[in-house]
Amino acid sequence: MPLDQSFVGRSLPPATPYQVGREKVREFAAAIGAVDAAHHDLDAARAAGHRDVVAPPTFPIVISGAALAGLYADPAFGLDFSRVVHGEQRFEHRRPIVAGDEIVCVNTVEEITSRGGNEFLSTRSDLATTAGEPVATVFAKLVVRGEG
Amino acid sequence: MSELPTQTYRVTRADLVRYAGASGDFNPIHWSDRVAAEVGLPGVIAHGMLTMALAGRAVSVWAGRVDAITEFGVRFARPVVVPDDAVGAEISVAGMVKGIVDGGLTRIDLTVTCCGERVLAQARAFVRLPGDTGAGA
């Protein structure tokens, strides 16, 4: 079943704000082996000019991924996740995310195209603080492999 | 243009489980041989986002700052198969400084390989290095 084209251009209502926890930042940094003290130690982060421990540059995927889960699971959208391959990923950072940030994520379906029996889904996730400060934009492209 | 010292990272099944938990990506192709085989993969594969995170780690190490990256993009070219043994898979991240672009950012092109094959394509980061005078923190 093809993806529902009527989703293109639609911005999905933001989910509950994501609370960036200090232990989550440490856990994510540890999972990718990032040992720099600014990810783990509050004093080191503050000495480097940050309000709290600093999330690694790909951390926004945790927030956008959680926010996109609703779209992926929406039967009206028609995505068969077992056929999905991650095609491309890009991050634009306005400033580093730090523990204590409260982030609102707005997802937009930018494009759905079809080529060679596969479908390509492009999404954009705009991350801003609850105070309205833009923090990062996350662009993803998924490939939905054709059946058979 | 100058070459940056290649960083190598070892990824085992335990690392995939740890990344799944930390990231919230519990897709079974990253931990179940059965599911990986069912969808036609040669084996359990690493999360593309873990490979990208390791490449980002290399950039942060080169830049000497955890917040140096302002833009970072990749295309996932080939899956990284992670065998269920103590050795796992080894990912190499090589980098080339391509110069300074508008806004004072430094462009770094990355070559990310596993078993001699490129696993990321068009991998590129823009970083703000100490001494750059662009606006922003």
Interface residues (C-beta under 8 A of the other chain):
Chain A: K24 E27 F28 A30 A31 I32 G33 A34 D36 A38 H39 A48 G49 H50 V54 P56 P57 T58 I61 V62 G65 A66 F81 S82 R83 V85 H86 G87 E88 Q89 R90 F91 E92 H93 R94 R95 P96 F139
Chain B: Y9 D15 R18 Y19 G21 A22 S23 G24 D25 N27 V39 G48 M49 L50 M52 A53 L54 G56 R57 V59 S60 R65 V66 D67 I69 T70 E71 F72 G73 V74 R75 F76 Q122 G136 A137
